[in-house]
Structure formats: C-alpha cells, structure tokens
Amino acid sequence: MADIAVIGGGAAGAAAFGELLAQSHGRTVHWIVGPEAPGRGVAYATRDDRHLLNVRASSIGVFLEQGEEFIQHASRQLGQVRGTDFLPRRLFGDFIQAQVGARIDAARKAGRSFRIHPESAHELLRRPEGGYAVRIDTDRWVDVGDVVLAVGALAQRPLRTVTPTALSSGAYELDPWRLDHHPKAPRRVLVIGTGLTAVDTLLSASMQWPNAELVAVSRHGLWPFTHSPLPLAPYPAQEELNRALLACAGVAPMLRLVRKAMEDVPEADWRSVIDGMRPINAVLWQQLSNDQRRQFLRHARWIWEASRHRMAPASGQVIHQMQEEGRLQVHAARVLEVDGAAPLQVTLRERATQLVSTLEADLVIQATGLDTAVAYGAHDLLSQLLRDGLAVADPLQLGVLAKADGQLLGASVEPQRGLYAIGSLLRGNLWECTAMPEIRIAAHRLAAQLSAEGVAARESVGDGHNG
C-alpha cells in the first residue's frame, strides 16, 4: 500500500502524524518535521513561562483519544494544577511531544511502520501513475500516495512601509520570538501589533529590558479582551441564537443578532455568547460570499479577533498594569513608514485625529500575528505548489482553496486526489482552524478518512487478484 507523508513539524503536524499512526494500518507514515524540535512549532517552542495558553488547562489536548490529560501531565511538573488554570505554553509543547512519543511507542509494539525525517520538504511532484514524490533535503525523494500539509505559520513578511534601509539596519525584527538576538538593551522598543503575539512579545521585552520604554501600535489600538478568571455559565438562549445566525444572509445581520442577544440578557457575560458560537463559526463563514467575507475582514475582523481570541487573566493584568504605570504606551495609528538605521524613525497617522507624527525607536518588532498570504510568502514548497497548479491561493489570501475535508483544489479548481491540508492553510475555507480543539478534530477525521480509503484500496486489489 502507498505510504502517507505529513509535512510540518508543529502541533498540527503532530496531531495528524499521531492519528495516522493509530489508524492507518499497513501503511508507512512519514513525518517530515524540519530542523526544529518536532511537535512544538512556533506556538509552543517558547521557553518563556510568561507566555500562557489562552485556553484553560482542561480544554486543550492533542488527540481526541489520549492516554493522559494535559492537567495530569502539568501536575507532575508544577504540582497540583486546576482545570481552570491558564498554564505556560511551554508545558503544552512538552505534552505534545509526550503524547506523540506514546503513540510512537504503541506503533512500534504493534509493528506499524513509520519514519520521522529531520529535514524540510522543498518540492512536491505528482507522479503520472498516481501519488506524489516529496523532495526532502537536497536530492532525496520519498514516494507516497497521500500528503497532509501541516506547515503552520508562514514566516513574517515585512510591512510594505518598511524601507530597505530599516530592514538592513538590524534594528527591525521580523521574528518576535528572537528577542535574545538583541543583546544590547534598547532605550525604546516599539511593537507593531496589539494581538496575542504582541502581548507575548511585550511580556518578554518587559523582563529582558526592565528599563526600556515600551510602545505598541496597531490600527485600532485594541488589546485582546481577557478571559474571565473562572468558567462562565453558558448563554441561556445560545441554541436559538445559533439557529438564527445560521439563517442570516450576510455579516451585518449576524452582528445585529449578536448585539441584541447581549442586550436582551444583560446578566449574561458577552464572552459566553461568543464562546457558544464556536461550533457553528465554520458554517457561518462558509455561507458568506467572497464579497461578504471581504466586508467582514475590513470592518469586523479586529473586534472579532479581540473578542474570540482572548488573553489569559494574568497576561492581561501585566499589560494593563504597565499601561497604568506609564511604562507602556499604546497608539491607535497606521504605520506610514519605518526608516533609518539605529535608531529607527517610525511615522504614524493617529486614528482619532489623523495627525502624523514620528517616533524614534532603538528596536522595532513586527508582531502582527498569523500570515496566511501564501501567494506572497517565501515558503519554497507552497510557492512551488502554486506554480505547478497543485494549489491555488485563497482570493482573500487566507491560505489555499480546499474542499470542506481539507482536500486541496488545483488550478482547474478540481480536487487534488491524495493532497490535503490541516491547520492555518485552511483559514479561507474554515476561518477558525488554528486552535487545538479544531486541529485535533480535523486530524482525527482526516486520519479516519485516509485509513478507510487505504482499506478500500487494499480490498480492491485483493478482489482483483481473486478474480
């Protein structure tokens, strides 16, 4: 039977690899992880314990069926923890590796075939007889029947307003997780972005450079809202609200319904309303036309992201305390230009007044979060897939076009047999597909589908021999 390749060493790749190990009998599963520690990816590679999960410990896992809960794993390292706690992301990275390790041990005992490749995938070719050839390293190829793309976050591209001079100065940092590459203490650090990535960046910067002045800039100057300290009671009319939302035609009516729901039950916490929409968010997104999606991205994305992807209470407390103490300034402004050597000159247009001003910063860090614009990124494999017509960029630059089950669509908008994606590449199809609850469900379903297809193929071959 043809092998399976999972490309990507982050959490989504780990979930897909572990599920395939458990479900795909008789097929070799290749996990092409790249040079970094497998299973952690960008999200869980941090070693800074100030970087907290933005979900409670009881709500996160790697596989639908796992031998140990995250709370048990964390308790062995920290002592007793509660399911309501927001724990360091580092711990969940450890947990991913432990869970995958357990699946590997079980696969070995069961005699199942797998291989982990510490190289990156650079090229993917469709074979005339079916299946794919994956080039890893410089000249080594792996032949497989099915491929699961789990490449995770793309490398950040500099904003168009950043000049070549600023980029080459060493004072403009595209990777917010590399603060340790700047040993010289800056007088002022300016972070572009106010989302969850920016929050973590500022928490690290505040400790690494205790005397530095911190500035954060984004178009709306809005932090992610904060989770409640304890779980909230469900919104009592959530089922009726969700049915009404599914019957809506467009973004504006949906927003009106959500606002009315919050007004009608003032004693309910608005966060419970947003959380109760989670099971239908992908369906709501899929019902929108491209024009309606574009309208949402332009006018409502900022408030949705802040409401839906909230920060842990401890993180919010530190951020707001730094603001109150005057150490952290926040500007709701557009970045018009970043120029100069060190220090850099950052020109802003304030949102409220439209006044233009220039700030000087010794270090500027771009922390604008997830980039899914595959058509403009510098990812070798994805660029090659687009050139060869094996993938098509989403028209709103939210990953690639795909069917509901993650099967990629090619240049002729035909499904690419045996070629699937999981995680951030499917944002244009699912909108919300990057959090672990969604990833582990998707990984389980995809593994079950590929396993069933493998069984059917094996039986078909057997029938042919018998005849």
C-alpha positions, 0 to 999 in steps of 0.5 A: 500500500502507498505510504502517507507523508505529513509535512510540518513539524508543529502541533498540527503536524503532530496531531495528524502524524499521531492519528495516522499512526493509530489508524492507518494500518499497513501503511508507512507514515512519514513525518517530515518535521524540519530542523526544529524540535518536532511537535512544538512549532512556533506556538509552543517552542517558547521557553518563556513561562510568561507566555500562557495558553489562552485556553484553560488547562482542561480544554486543550489536548492533542488527540481526541483519544489520549492516554493522559490529560494535559492537567495530569501531565502539568501536575507532575511538573508544577504540582497540583494544577486546576482545570481552570488554570491558564498554564505556560505554553511551554508545558503544552509543547512538552505534552505534545511531544509526550503524547506523540512519543506514546503513540510512537511507542504503541506503533512500534509494539504493534509493528506499524511502520513509520519514519520521522525525517529531520529535514524540510520538504522543498518540492512536491511532484505528482507522479503520472501513475498516481501519488506524489514524490516529496523532495526532502533535503537536497536530492532525496525523494520519498514516494507516497500516495497521500500528503497532509500539509501541516506547515503552520505559520508562514514566516513574517513578511515585512510591512510594505512601509518598511524601507530597505534601509530599516530592514538592513539596519538590524534594528527591525525584527521580523521574528518576535520570538528572537528577542535574545538576538538583541543583546544590547538593551534598547532605550525604546522598543516599539511593537507593531501589533496589539494581538496575542503575539504582541502581548507575548512579545511585550511580556518578554521585552518587559523582563529582558529590558526592565528599563526600556520604554515600551510602545505598541501600535496597531490600527485600532489600538485594541488589546485582546479582551481577557478571559474571565478568571473562572468558567462562565455559565453558558448563554441561556438562549445560545441554541436559538441564537445559533439557529438564527445566525445560521439563517442570516444572509450576510455579516451585518445581520449576524452582528445585529443578532449578536448585539441584541442577544447581549442586550436582551440578557444583560446578566449574561457575560458577552464572552459566553455568547461568543464562546457558544458560537464556536461550533457553528463559526465554520458554517457561518463563514462558509455561507458568506460570499467572497464579497461578504467575507471581504466586508467582514475582514475590513470592518469586523475582523479586529473586534472579532479577533479581540473578542474570540481570541482572548488573553489569559487573566494574568497576561492581561493584568501585566499589560494593563498594569504597565499601561497604568504605570506609564511604562507602556504606551499604546497608539491607535495609528497606521504605520506610514513608514519605518526608516533609518538605521539605529535608531529607527524613525517610525511615522504614524497617522493617529486614528482619532485625529489623523495627525502624523507624527514620528517616533524614534525607536532603538528596536522595532518588532513586527508582531502582527500575528498569523500570515496566511498570504501564501501567494506572497510568502517565501515558503519554497514548497507552497510557492512551488505548489502554486506554480505547478497548479497543485494549489491555488491561493485563497482570493482573500489570501487566507491560505489555499482553496480546499474542499470542506475535508481539507482536500486541496483544489488545483488550478482547474479548481478540481480536487487534488486526489491524495493532497490535503491540508490541516491547520492555518492553510485552511483559514479561507475555507474554515476561518477558525482552524488554528486552535487545538480543539479544531486541529485535533478534530480535523486530524482525527477525521482526516486520519479516519478518512485516509485509513478507510480509503487505504482499506478500500484500496487494499480490498480492491486489489485483493478482489482483483487478484481473486478474480 
